[in-house]
Amino acid sequence: MTKLLIRLFIRNPEDTKSSGARYAYGRLAGAAGLCANLLLFLAKLLAGLLSSSMAIVADAFNNLSDAGSSIVTLVGFKLSSAPPDKEHPFGHGRMEYLTAMAVAVMIMLAGLELAKSSVEKILHPAETDFSLLSVGILAAAIVVKLWMAAFFRGIGRRIDSEALLAAGADSRNDVICTGVVLLSSLVGLATGWEIDGWVGTAVALFVLWSGFSVLKDTVSPLLGQAPEPAMVEGIRDAVLAHDGVVGVHDLMVHNYGPGRCVISLHAEVPAHEDMLRSHDLIDRIEKEIAGKYNAMVCIHIDPVETDDPKVEELRGFVGDILRGMDPGLSLHDFRVVFGQTHTNLIFDLVVPFGYKDADGLCGEIQHRVWERDPNLFVVATVEHSYT
């Protein structure tokens, strides 16, 4: 079914990166979700009213909130596809994250309302009249929601959309919720036990947890979470694969929405190499990385000494000291300034986040350097990795 819908409504299925293609996929997913959830809401509401089951009514309104989420998804993809403008030169891609956040808030509000109604049913129980019609509707709803979970997840992965992955997770959770309600219906039919309010409360709590999980996952990229390790390694490997580049550091990936990012890094090149040739090489690498990751790329050239045995010896000496102190420490931009009375070892020192004694680190390194040569002075700038 998913492949058929993509064939019918997506003009170029192979294009998953451009804003137009992402909008087409998002529009398809939002429209399919809206129609399916409205039908499920009406069917479950009818079953809940006929059986006087608060659990089924609660599950029906959960589907209504999902329909509202589909509307938000449609609007979000439309807004995120808008081209860059003067006020937003990097585009509007982060609107997808705001869309997912809005979906999470709607899920949590629905959960609160369902919890309130279910607790009232516990405090003031009323007889429920489960029927085979209700059971059949719930069973059919589970089948539909299983398809929707796979549908949203498949398209979400295809276009790397947090909003659609959140919708897929919500549909998966709905399968669990509806399954619990169906179980309570069968128990009620078989035993006559009045567990409807308790089951409704359990469903409401699960809906709240689901909304909170989605909210947590969407806030993180808005706050500037680190890029995926696979992406970082891919960028490093692509840059270092070129002859003429001997090191990479200060790699940063700024996320402006799915498929929209700015990549910046420092590429170390031999200082003796012709700078025009190095500049031409870096230009070619920028174009290669930009095409691979659909990103804006800026690479800064750092000339480093590679043919001075004394400098290489000192670099290795300082590197050994760092590894002996903590394997998580590293350095880059290593330079040596030789003087008549002393020699400065200048470098950037990269420490892990949460390092316990970052303030005293340079002093400890200096002390160990002086054990070898009191004329060597450490001039280090402490920084964290951005990846």
Salt bridges, closest charged atoms under 4 A:
ASP59 OD2 - LYS44 NZ 2.85
ASP66 OD2 - LYS145 NZ 3.14
ASP85 OD1 - HIS88 ND1 3.18
ASP85 OD2 - HIS92 NE2 3.30
GLU96 OE1 - ARG22 NH2 2.86
ASP174 OD2 - LYS145 NZ 2.97
ASP196 OD2 - LYS121 NZ 2.83
ASP250 OD2 - HIS266 ND1 3.99
ASP250 OD1 - HIS332 NE2 3.55
GLU268 OE2 - HIS249 ND1 3.05
GLU273 OE2 - ARG277 NH1 3.64
ASP280 OD2 - ARG284 NE 3.41
ASP283 OD2 - HIS279 ND1 3.38
GLU288 OE1 - HIS242 NE2 2.77
ASP302 OD2 - HIS249 NE2 2.93
ASP302 OD2 - HIS266 ND1 3.00
ASP302 OD1 - HIS300 NE2 3.10
ASP307 OD2 - HIS272 ND1 3.69
GLU312 OE2 - ARG315 NH2 3.11
GLU313 OE2 - ARG372 NH2 2.88
ASP320 OD1 - ARG323 NH2 2.48
ASP333 OD2 - HIS249 NE2 3.34
ASP333 OD2 - HIS332 ND1 3.86
ASP348 OD2 - HIS332 ND1 3.65
GLU364 OE2 - ARG368 NE 2.85
GLU371 OE2 - HIS367 NE2 3.41
GLU383 OE2 - HIS332 NE2 2.64
